[in-house]
Amino acid sequence: MTIETTIRLVKLVSWLMVGHNYFIPVGGHNWLGCLGYVRAALEIDQQACQLGIDNAHLILAAGSGGTLSGLIAGLALCDSKLRLLGIDVGKLWKAFPVSIASLAEDICARLDNPLQFTARQVPLIESIYVGDKYGDPSADGLSAIQKLARLEGILLDPVYTAKAFAGMLSEMEKGRFGKSDPVIFLHTGGLPALFAFDAGELGLNSSA
């Protein structure tokens, strides 16, 4: 089942149960829900240019795909040189790249600047770093949480950013990025998810 089909079914059920209402799709997966990351793309591109790293790799977690869609649209609209890469953290949808490309097109059309995107243009690593399933921490993700917390005092969440950060580190080891290439990791939040797990499960207890 594709994300579009799922959203339509959930919307229909909600109308039947509670009547007509303002419907927010899962992950804010529509053009309106993605506008914030269109603006974020412009801001990140501007800051990267000011720092002289306008060709940096921009890495992020991809769950429902809304953040990635907004960034694809925003970076395309400002003709950015940033090299985007989404890391799938959920195995949530079939035809995931197709859905992301379609949403990016819808965003641009709504902004009166129509652009076309294909599934092949969607910069996404699928399935590899998900672990068992969406919502469950992965061993590599837990390792990434511990590593970043100890080295930088920055907390990742076990559902989204930890898996993406682990994927980024793995891709670096594989040589996907040049040794001198600047890399930006977009920490998209999710910190409250840490409280759903015991500190020992995450390897963050005081004895670790």
C-alpha positions in Angstrom: 0.0 0.0 0.0 1.4 3.4 -1.0 1.4 6.4 1.4 -1.2 8.2 -0.7 -3.6 5.3 -0.5 -3.1 5.0 3.3 -3.7 8.7 3.8 -6.9 8.5 1.8 -8.2 5.6 3.8 -7.4 7.2 7.1 -9.0 10.4 6.0 -12.2 8.5 5.0 -12.3 6.7 8.3 -11.8 9.9 10.3 -14.7 11.5 8.4 -17.0 8.6 9.1 -16.1 8.5 12.8 -15.9 12.2 13.7 -17.3 14.1 10.7 -15.6 16.7 8.5 -12.5 18.1 10.2 -9.1 19.5 9.5 -7.1 16.4 8.6 -3.3 16.2 9.1 -1.8 13.3 7.2 0.8 11.0 8.8 4.1 12.9 9.1 2.4 16.0 7.6 2.8 14.3 4.2 1.2 16.9 2.0 2.3 20.1 0.3 1.2 22.3 3.2 3.0 20.2 5.8 6.2 20.4 3.8 6.4 24.2 3.3 8.5 24.6 6.4 11.3 22.5 4.9 11.2 24.5 1.7 12.1 27.5 3.8 14.6 25.4 5.7 16.3 24.5 2.4 16.7 28.1 1.5 18.1 28.9 4.9 20.6 26.0 4.9 21.7 26.9 1.4 22.3 30.5 2.4 24.3 29.5 5.5 26.3 26.9 3.5 27.2 29.6 0.9 28.3 32.0 3.7 30.5 29.3 5.1 32.0 28.4 1.7 30.6 24.8 1.8 27.8 25.3 -0.7 28.5 21.9 -2.3 28.2 20.0 1.0 26.4 16.7 1.4 23.1 17.3 3.3 22.1 14.1 5.2 18.7 13.5 6.9 16.4 10.8 8.2 13.5 9.9 5.9 10.4 8.5 7.6 7.2 9.5 5.9 9.2 11.5 3.3 7.8 14.9 4.0 11.1 16.5 5.1 12.9 15.1 2.2 10.2 16.2 -0.3 10.3 19.7 1.1 14.1 19.9 0.9 14.1 18.5 -2.7 11.7 21.2 -3.7 13.4 24.0 -1.8 16.9 23.2 -3.0 15.7 22.9 -6.6 13.8 26.2 -6.5 16.9 28.0 -5.3 19.2 26.1 -7.6 21.3 24.9 -4.7 24.6 23.0 -5.1 24.0 21.1 -1.9 24.0 17.3 -2.4 21.0 15.9 -0.6 20.7 12.3 0.8 17.8 10.8 2.7 18.3 7.7 4.8 15.2 5.5 5.1 14.4 4.8 8.8 11.1 3.0 8.5 10.3 0.7 5.5 6.9 2.3 5.8 5.7 2.6 2.2 5.8 0.9 -1.2 7.0 3.0 -4.1 8.6 5.4 -1.6 10.8 7.4 -4.1 7.8 7.8 -6.4 5.7 9.2 -3.6 8.5 11.7 -2.6 9.0 12.8 -6.2 5.2 13.4 -6.6 5.0 15.4 -3.4 8.0 17.6 -4.4 6.2 18.3 -7.7 3.0 19.2 -5.8 5.0 21.6 -3.5 6.6 23.4 -6.5 3.3 23.7 -8.3 1.6 25.2 -5.3 4.4 27.8 -5.1 3.7 28.7 -8.8 7.0 27.3 -10.0 6.2 23.9 -11.5 9.1 21.4 -11.7 9.2 17.8 -12.5 11.0 15.1 -10.5 11.3 11.4 -11.1 11.8 8.5 -8.7 15.4 8.2 -9.9 16.1 11.8 -8.9 15.1 11.1 -5.3 18.4 10.8 -3.3 17.4 8.0 -0.9 19.0 5.0 0.6 16.2 2.5 1.2 15.9 -0.2 3.8 19.6 -0.8 4.6 19.7 1.2 7.9 16.1 0.6 9.1 16.9 -2.4 11.4 14.0 -4.7 12.2 11.2 -2.2 11.6 10.0 1.4 12.0 9.9 2.4 15.7 12.4 -0.2 16.9 15.9 0.9 17.7 18.7 -0.7 15.6 22.0 -1.9 17.0 23.9 0.6 14.8 21.6 3.4 15.8 22.1 2.7 19.5 25.9 2.8 18.9 25.5 6.1 17.1 23.5 7.5 20.1 26.3 6.6 22.5 29.1 7.8 20.3 27.6 11.3 19.6 26.5 11.7 23.2 30.0 11.0 24.5 31.9 12.9 21.9 29.7 16.0 21.4 27.0 15.9 24.1 24.3 15.8 21.4 21.4 13.4 21.8 19.9 11.5 18.9 16.6 9.8 19.1 16.4 6.0 18.6 13.7 6.0 16.0 14.8 8.6 13.4 18.0 10.5 13.7 20.1 7.7 15.3 19.4 5.3 12.4 20.2 8.1 9.9 23.4 9.1 11.7 24.5 5.5 11.8 23.8 5.3 8.1 25.8 8.4 7.4 28.8 7.0 9.3 28.6 3.7 7.5 28.4 5.4 4.1 31.5 7.5 5.1 33.4 4.3 5.9 32.3 2.9 2.5 33.8 6.0 0.8 30.6 7.4 -0.5 31.7 10.9 0.3 35.1 12.3 -0.5 37.5 12.7 2.4 37.6 16.4 2.0 33.8 16.8 1.2 31.9 18.9 3.8 28.9 17.0 5.3 25.9 18.5 7.0 23.7 16.3 9.2 20.2 17.6 9.7 19.1 16.8 13.2 15.3 16.8 12.8 14.5 16.3 16.5 12.6 13.4 18.0 14.3 13.7 21.4 11.1 12.8 23.4 11.4 9.3 21.9 14.4 8.7 24.2 12.0 8.7 27.2 10.1 5.7 25.7 13.1 3.5 26.4 15.1 2.5 29.5 18.5 4.2 29.7 20.1 0.8 29.9 18.5 -0.2 26.6 20.0 2.8 24.9 23.4 2.3 26.5 23.2 5.7 28.2 23.4 4.6 31.9 26.0 6.1 34.1 28.1 3.0 34.2 28.5 2.9 30.4 
